[in-house]
Amino acid sequence: EFRRVLFRSYVPGDDVRRIEWNVTARLRKPFIKRHIEELGLTVHTGVMTELIDGLLDVSRIQAGRFSVEPMISEAGKAVREVVEGRLAGIAREAGVQVLVEAPDSISAWVDPVRFEEVVSNLAMNALRKSPEGGTVWVRLRQEGNEMVLAVRDQGTVVPPEDRERLFEPFERARAVARLGGLGLGLYLSRQIARLHGGDVVLLPSVAARGNVFEARFPAIQPNA
């Protein structure tokens, strides 16, 4: 029901003001507020901005108007700035240690803003899944002409029937994760990677070893 309300709150082509008004009005409904509380979210400006931005991106993707502007970017620096900077406070509050391995020498042919969005989405997904006292590993490496971002959590292994479903909009693992979430991050991350000629996948998991999400991007300009 919550998902239907969100989808009804926008139509491809609507401007931000109209979408914000529709979403805000619907969020005032008591049963929607209860559902948001169950997700661990709070109706405030930050969540509203995230919600609207996510809805706009989904709308653009479905309308074929979502694009990226790749350039040679300092991928290693970007990963550290996102994980050790913006997400550091969230990790501390969650009681999760984050270990980052992202050499300065690694660059990539990516849209810098969208790449940081992928880093943030995958890292937040891992923080949500990992238990208090757990560890999240974020590693960046180069493989030939590809750059690979791997994020590992210590959460419950995603069952086979959920593996691809997680990459659909507004979908999450059946075991409700901590720190809330709208269920858009993995979907948007995969779309962003594919627009670069890469992909985001969930690697085969080993019981009690957590999950590893891997994003691949071009390390150099294609056909350069």
Buried (B, 14 or more C-beta within 10 A) or exposed (E): EBEEBBBEBBEEEBEEEEBBEBBBEBBEEEEBBEBBEEBEBEBEEEBBEBBBBBBBBBBBBEEEEBEBEBEBBBBBBBBBBBBBEBBEEBBEEBEBBBEBEBBEEBBBBBBBEBBBBBBBBBBBBBBBBBBEEBBBBBBBBBEEEBBBBBBBBBBBBBEEEBBEBBBEBBBBBEEEBBBBBBBBBBBBBBBBBEBBEBEBBBEEBEEEEBBBBBBBBBBBEEEE
